């Protein structure tokens, strides 16, 4: 079974650069996806965001308003600004303050029975 991640960020046209990294555990049961702005804080105003995982269940996720840059640390969003389910990480309408610079997801691959 394949594992997929889709990410939807609604924003205006921009030349801002973002990076994404994917990693797997030695047993290939867990994977980590990190999407971030290397320069730290994004200057973009996000109206909403959602990252979905298919073929796996999210075990941990965190969203950040500011990504670590030089000597500064990551600044996490407040828990009330986003929600995490087994399949997605998304903004909470009315609570999300439109700042997103990093998203980390750790998920466990679905077991395929033979």
N, C-alpha and C positions, 0 to 999 in steps of 0.2 A: 504494500500500500504506500502511495506517495504522500508526502507531507507538503503542504502549501501554506504560504503566508501571503496575504494580500494586504496592502496598506493604502488607505485613502486619506489624503490630506487635501482639504479644500482651501485654496488660497489663490491670490492673484498671480499673474504671470511674473516670474522672477528668475534671476540668474544665480540665486543663492545655491551654494553647493552643499550637498548632504552625502553622508556615507552610510553604507550598510555592511554589516559583517554577519556571517552565519558560522556557527560551530556546532559540533556534535560530540557527545560523550564517547568514550572508548567502546561501549557496548551498543552505540547507535540508538539508544532508547530515549535519550534526552537531547534537545538541541536548544541553542541560544541564538536569538536574533537581536541585534542591536542596530538601531537606526539613529543617527545623530548628526548634529551640525558641528564639524570640527573646530570652527572658530568660536565655539561657546554659545552665546545667546543668539537666537535668531531674531532678525529685525522684522520678520513677517508676522502678520496678524492672522492667526488661524481661527476660523469660525467653528470648526469641528475637526475631529480626527477619529479614525477607527482602523485598527489592525486586526485582521481575522486569521485564524489558524485552522487549516483543514487537515485531517489525518493525524491529529494529535490533540492533546488537552493541555491547556495552559495551567501550569503549576505556580508560576510567579510572573508578575509583570510590574513594571514601574515606569511612570512617565515623569519627565523632568522639564521644568521651565527654562533651565540653564544647564548646559553640558559643561563638564570640566574643561578648562582652558588655562594653559600656563599654570599658575599657582592657585587657581580657584577650584572649588569643588563643585560637583553636581548639586543642583538645587531641585529637589523633588516637588512635584505638584502636591497640593493638599489632597488627602484621600477623597474629599467630597467633590473634587474637580473631574475625576475619571472613575470608571468602573471596569472591573475585570470579571469575566465569566470564563467558563471552560473553553470557549471558542473565540473570544474577542476581548480587546482592550479598546475602550472608546471614551470620548468626552461625555460629561454629564451636562445636558442642556440646562442653561441657566446658571450653572455653577463653574463651568470651565472659563478661565480668565484669558483665553486666547493666546497663551504663551506655551510653545512646545519647542524644545531643542533636542530632546533625546527620548527614545523609547526602548525599553529592554523587555524581552519576552523569553521565558524559559518554559518549554513545553515537553511533554512526554509523548512519544510516538505511540499510536494505537497498535495494539498487538494483533498480529495476523495469525490466526489459527490455521494449522495445516490439516 
